[in-house]
């Protein structure tokens, strides 16, 4: 019998960015509850204050835009007013920003695209006479990626800000709110929407487009924060280091995050130089 001490095989290190086994598909069709704390989101006010104190906000130290149209899309339960700071900043650095025109983002995304967003994009294309860029916050980014898949000839780049485009894995309160929105959609629209509307199991163009890869002719950018208190941050990234950008901050504050603004300016400039 050997006197040598028994040794254990080294334990594999867990990959912090690894998704749960059931959710490693391109887009998870189920709505799952995330093990996250929403209390950190109270810090978003600090991001607003910090933004106004940074040179980036005033257009210093970032590439100038070429007048291209940039359509910005708010997140769940948000309106265009929430993105007023982003809209004004894009104008200051040389782009032609457009609010989405969708009203409150608490409606069937497929209907929002067909009835409102497509009209905004058409106006931007006509007025700028070139391909446009899409920027979406949270659910707005998911909508932006869907539109990008539907309109590859019209979109030069798509940028998502804390957008869970790989599946809805979020806090319990958001899940309850989204289910309330879903029930209202079914009551108001009846048979004009599909039975699984507002879920990943829907077979509408909105969900179907999310299953497609972003076309190679289009630049994609996914900005996320590991401190996200609303959605699981791992669902907000592509796992491509050339596309994914991590910033400090909160989910709610991503629309005012100076680090995110700096990345947005750099990526828009790269996209316009590729045109």
C-alpha positions as CSV (number, residue, x, y, z in Angstrom):
1,X,0.0,0.0,0.0
2,X,1.5,3.4,-1.0
3,X,2.3,5.9,1.7
4,X,2.0,8.8,-0.7
5,X,-0.7,11.3,0.3
6,X,-3.8,11.4,-1.9
7,X,-4.1,14.4,-4.2
8,X,-7.2,15.8,-5.5
9,X,-7.5,16.8,-9.1
10,X,-7.6,20.6,-9.6
11,X,-11.1,22.0,-9.5
12,X,-12.1,23.8,-12.6
13,X,-12.6,27.6,-12.2
14,X,-16.1,28.8,-12.9
15,X,-16.4,31.1,-15.8
16,X,-18.1,34.3,-14.5
17,X,-19.5,35.0,-18.0
18,X,-20.9,31.5,-18.5
19,X,-24.7,31.3,-19.0
20,X,-26.9,28.7,-17.3
21,X,-26.9,25.5,-19.3
22,X,-30.5,25.9,-20.3
23,X,-29.8,29.4,-21.7
24,X,-26.8,29.0,-23.9
25,X,-28.7,29.2,-27.1
26,X,-28.5,32.4,-29.2
27,X,-31.8,33.6,-27.7
28,X,-33.5,32.1,-24.7
29,X,-37.3,31.9,-25.2
30,X,-38.2,31.7,-21.6
31,X,-38.6,34.5,-19.1
32,X,-36.5,33.7,-16.0
33,X,-35.9,35.4,-12.7
34,X,-32.4,36.7,-12.1
35,X,-30.6,36.4,-8.8
36,X,-29.7,40.0,-8.6
37,X,-30.3,42.9,-6.2
38,X,-32.2,45.9,-7.6
39,X,-31.1,48.2,-4.8
40,X,-27.8,49.1,-6.5
41,X,-29.9,50.9,-9.1
42,X,-30.4,53.8,-6.7
43,X,-26.8,54.8,-7.6
44,X,-27.9,55.9,-11.1
45,X,-28.3,59.5,-9.9
46,X,-24.5,59.6,-9.4
47,X,-24.1,58.7,-13.1
48,X,-26.2,61.7,-14.2
49,X,-24.1,64.0,-12.1
50,X,-20.9,62.5,-13.3
51,X,-21.9,62.8,-16.9
52,X,-22.3,66.6,-16.6
53,X,-18.9,66.8,-15.1
54,X,-17.0,65.0,-17.9
55,X,-15.5,66.5,-21.1
56,X,-17.2,63.8,-23.1
57,X,-20.6,65.3,-22.4
58,X,-19.6,68.5,-24.0
59,X,-18.1,66.8,-27.0
60,X,-14.5,67.1,-26.0
61,X,-12.1,64.2,-26.7
62,X,-14.5,62.2,-28.9
63,X,-14.7,61.8,-32.7
64,X,-17.0,64.1,-34.6
65,X,-20.0,62.8,-36.4
66,X,-20.7,63.1,-40.1
67,X,-24.4,64.1,-39.8
68,X,-25.6,60.5,-40.0
69,X,-29.0,59.8,-38.6
70,X,-29.1,58.0,-35.2
71,X,-32.4,56.6,-34.0
72,X,-32.6,56.1,-30.2
73,X,-35.1,53.7,-28.6
74,X,-36.0,53.7,-24.9
75,X,-36.3,50.7,-22.6
76,X,-39.2,48.9,-20.9
77,X,-41.8,51.3,-19.6
78,X,-39.6,54.2,-20.8
79,X,-40.3,57.0,-23.2
80,X,-38.2,59.1,-25.6
81,X,-38.0,61.7,-22.8
82,X,-35.8,59.4,-20.8
83,X,-33.2,59.6,-23.6
84,X,-33.2,63.4,-23.9
85,X,-29.6,63.7,-22.6
86,X,-28.4,61.1,-25.2
87,X,-30.3,62.8,-27.9
88,X,-28.9,66.3,-27.2
89,X,-25.3,64.9,-26.8
90,X,-25.5,63.1,-30.2
91,X,-26.4,66.4,-31.8
92,X,-23.5,68.1,-30.1
93,X,-21.0,65.7,-31.5
94,X,-22.2,66.0,-35.0
95,X,-25.0,63.4,-35.6
96,X,-28.6,63.9,-36.5
97,X,-30.5,62.2,-33.7
98,X,-34.1,61.0,-33.9
99,X,-36.4,60.0,-31.1
100,X,-38.0,56.6,-31.8
101,X,-41.6,57.9,-31.8
102,X,-42.9,54.8,-30.1
103,X,-44.5,56.5,-27.1
104,X,-44.3,54.4,-23.9
105,X,-42.4,51.1,-24.4
106,X,-45.1,49.0,-23.0
107,X,-46.6,47.5,-26.1
108,X,-46.1,44.5,-28.5
109,X,-42.7,45.2,-29.9
110,X,-43.7,43.9,-33.3
111,X,-46.5,46.5,-33.4
112,X,-44.2,49.3,-32.2
113,X,-41.8,48.5,-35.1
114,X,-44.5,48.3,-37.7
115,X,-46.7,51.3,-36.6
116,X,-44.1,53.7,-35.3
117,X,-40.4,52.9,-35.5
118,X,-40.3,52.1,-39.3
119,X,-41.8,55.5,-40.0
120,X,-39.1,57.2,-37.9
121,X,-36.4,55.2,-39.7
122,X,-37.9,56.0,-43.1
123,X,-37.8,59.8,-42.2
124,X,-34.2,59.5,-41.1
125,X,-33.2,57.7,-44.3
126,X,-34.9,60.4,-46.4
127,X,-33.5,63.3,-44.6
128,X,-29.9,62.1,-44.3
129,X,-29.7,60.1,-47.6
130,X,-27.6,57.4,-46.0
131,X,-27.8,54.4,-43.8
132,X,-28.8,55.1,-40.2
133,X,-27.5,53.9,-36.8
134,X,-29.7,52.4,-34.0
135,X,-29.1,52.8,-30.3
136,X,-31.3,51.1,-27.8
137,X,-31.4,51.1,-24.0
138,X,-32.5,47.9,-22.3
139,X,-35.6,46.5,-24.2
140,X,-35.0,49.3,-26.7
141,X,-31.7,47.6,-27.6
142,X,-33.5,44.3,-28.1
143,X,-35.9,46.1,-30.5
144,X,-32.9,47.7,-32.2
145,X,-31.3,44.4,-32.9
146,X,-34.5,43.0,-34.3
147,X,-34.9,45.9,-36.6
148,X,-31.3,45.6,-37.7
149,X,-32.0,42.0,-38.6
150,X,-35.1,43.0,-40.6
151,X,-33.5,46.0,-42.4
152,X,-29.8,45.2,-43.1
153,X,-29.7,47.6,-46.1
154,X,-30.9,50.5,-44.1
155,X,-28.8,50.1,-40.8
156,X,-25.1,50.9,-40.6
157,X,-24.7,50.0,-36.9
158,X,-26.6,48.9,-33.9
159,X,-25.6,49.7,-30.3
160,X,-27.2,48.2,-27.2
161,X,-27.0,49.6,-23.7
162,X,-27.7,47.0,-21.0
163,X,-30.0,45.1,-23.4
164,X,-30.8,41.4,-22.6
165,X,-31.0,40.3,-26.2
166,X,-30.1,36.8,-25.4
167,X,-33.1,36.2,-23.2
168,X,-35.3,37.8,-20.6
169,X,-33.6,37.1,-17.3
170,X,-34.5,39.8,-14.9
171,X,-35.7,40.8,-11.4
172,X,-39.0,39.5,-10.0
173,X,-40.6,43.0,-10.1
174,X,-39.8,43.4,-13.8
175,X,-41.2,39.9,-14.6
176,X,-44.5,40.9,-12.8
177,X,-44.6,44.2,-14.7
178,X,-44.0,42.5,-18.0
179,X,-46.7,39.9,-17.4
180,X,-49.1,42.8,-16.6
181,X,-48.2,44.5,-19.9
182,X,-48.6,41.2,-21.8
183,X,-52.1,40.6,-20.4
184,X,-53.1,44.2,-21.3
185,X,-51.8,43.6,-24.9
186,X,-53.8,40.5,-25.2
187,X,-57.0,42.2,-23.9
188,X,-56.6,45.3,-26.1
189,X,-55.4,43.7,-29.4
190,X,-57.1,40.2,-29.2
191,X,-56.5,38.2,-32.3
192,X,-54.4,40.9,-34.0
193,X,-51.5,39.7,-31.9
194,X,-50.2,36.1,-31.5
195,X,-51.1,34.1,-28.4
196,X,-47.5,34.1,-27.1
197,X,-47.1,37.8,-27.7
198,X,-44.5,39.5,-25.3
199,X,-42.7,36.2,-24.7
200,X,-39.7,34.5,-26.3
201,X,-42.1,31.8,-27.6
202,X,-43.8,34.2,-30.0
203,X,-43.3,33.6,-33.7
204,X,-43.7,37.2,-34.9
205,X,-41.1,39.0,-37.0
206,X,-39.7,40.7,-33.9
207,X,-38.7,37.5,-32.1
208,X,-37.7,35.7,-35.3
209,X,-35.3,38.5,-36.2
210,X,-33.6,38.2,-32.9
211,X,-32.6,34.6,-33.8
212,X,-30.6,35.8,-36.8
213,X,-27.0,37.0,-36.7
214,X,-26.3,40.7,-37.2
215,X,-25.2,41.0,-40.9
216,X,-21.5,41.3,-41.5
217,X,-22.1,44.6,-43.3
218,X,-23.3,46.1,-40.0
219,X,-21.2,47.1,-36.9
220,X,-22.7,45.8,-33.7
221,X,-21.8,46.9,-30.2
222,X,-23.0,45.6,-26.8
223,X,-22.3,47.7,-23.8
224,X,-23.1,46.1,-20.4
225,X,-22.4,46.4,-16.7
226,X,-21.8,43.6,-14.2
227,X,-23.5,45.8,-11.5
228,X,-26.8,45.5,-13.4
229,X,-29.6,45.4,-10.9
230,X,-32.4,44.8,-13.4
231,X,-31.3,42.1,-15.8
232,X,-28.6,39.4,-15.7
233,X,-25.7,41.1,-17.4
234,X,-24.5,37.9,-19.0
235,X,-27.5,38.1,-21.4
236,X,-26.5,41.5,-22.6
237,X,-23.3,40.4,-24.4
238,X,-22.4,38.5,-27.5
239,X,-19.3,36.8,-26.1
240,X,-17.3,38.4,-28.9
241,X,-14.6,40.6,-27.3
242,X,-14.6,42.9,-30.4
243,X,-18.2,43.6,-29.8
244,X,-18.8,43.5,-26.0
245,X,-17.8,46.5,-23.8
246,X,-18.0,46.5,-20.0
247,X,-18.5,49.7,-18.1
248,X,-19.0,50.5,-14.4
249,X,-22.5,51.7,-13.5
250,X,-26.1,50.7,-13.3
251,X,-28.8,49.5,-15.6
252,X,-31.0,52.5,-15.3
253,X,-28.0,54.9,-15.4
254,X,-26.7,53.4,-18.7
255,X,-28.5,56.1,-20.6
256,X,-26.4,58.7,-18.7
257,X,-23.1,56.7,-18.3
258,X,-20.1,58.8,-19.5
259,X,-18.0,55.6,-20.2
260,X,-20.9,54.3,-22.4
261,X,-21.1,57.7,-24.2
262,X,-17.4,57.5,-24.9
263,X,-17.7,54.0,-26.4
264,X,-20.8,55.1,-28.4
265,X,-18.8,57.9,-30.0
266,X,-15.9,55.7,-30.9
267,X,-18.1,53.0,-32.4
268,X,-20.2,55.4,-34.4
269,X,-17.1,56.9,-35.8
270,X,-15.8,53.4,-36.8
271,X,-19.1,52.6,-38.4
272,X,-19.2,55.8,-40.4
273,X,-15.6,55.3,-41.6
274,X,-16.6,51.9,-42.9
275,X,-19.4,53.3,-45.0
